[in-house]
Amino acid sequence: MKSRIILLGPPGAGKGTHAKSLTVTMQIPHISTGDMLRDAVSRGTKLGISAQEYMQAGKLVPDHLVNGIVAERLAEEKKGFLLDGYPRTVAQADYLEAAGEKIDAVVLLDADDDCLISRITGRLSCPSCGAVFHKKNKLPKKDDICDSCSGELIQRPDDNETVVRQRLNAYHAQTQPLIAYYEERGLLCRVDGACDVEEGFEAIKSVLGL
Ligand code: AMP
């Protein structure tokens, strides 16, 4: 079974949503650098303090800060992993390769910018359990309350349109080159990130042979 997987794609393409389902189906951990960095920011650690200004501006956190936390985390994982939001630059992918981390598949979820902007700017996130809702397409049963854990839903500070556009610019300039990088290594599987969640999940299972 393919068990060392990278989920690649722009913000809002569904990496986090699908990772949450895949982690249950495959029984391997979901490792999201965005979640790890948000946790560091909320705890006010040295890393969080350094990362915060980049995240608020929709820019990528410098490679040396992110590589360190991923290396530590992957060293703990023996059964496999779903990497969500890492690598995001060619330097990060080179770092992963140099660290000897073998990758079985890279699933690229893609969608056009207009679709991603409307998805992200309507997104409501649960900081407690990570569940995601949408102001139009996936309303919680009770206003602003998470269906899964009853936590209070928030709009992530970097989910407003100005910051989302900057995040998309960062994706196109710094992350998109990874498509060719993993295509050359014969690892890339493409899945439509614009379709509905169930369809997308079936497509991912199919490319992973699940
Ligand atoms: P995400 O939750 O994956 O959309 O990430 C939120 C923010 O965290 C991004 O806009 C970046 O500022 C930062 N971030 C997450 N992962 C990385 C990474 N691999 N490299 C650099 N910055 C990252």
Boltz pocket constraint, residues with backbone or C-beta under 6 A from the ligand:
constraints:
  - pocket:
      binder: B
      contacts: [[A, 11], [A, 33], [A, 34], [A, 35], [A, 37], [A, 51], [A, 54], [A, 55], [A, 56], [A, 58], [A, 59], [A, 60], [A, 61], [A, 62], [A, 63], [A, 66], [A, 84], [A, 85], [A, 86], [A, 87], [A, 88], [A, 89], [A, 92], [A, 158], [A, 167]]
      max_distance: 6.0
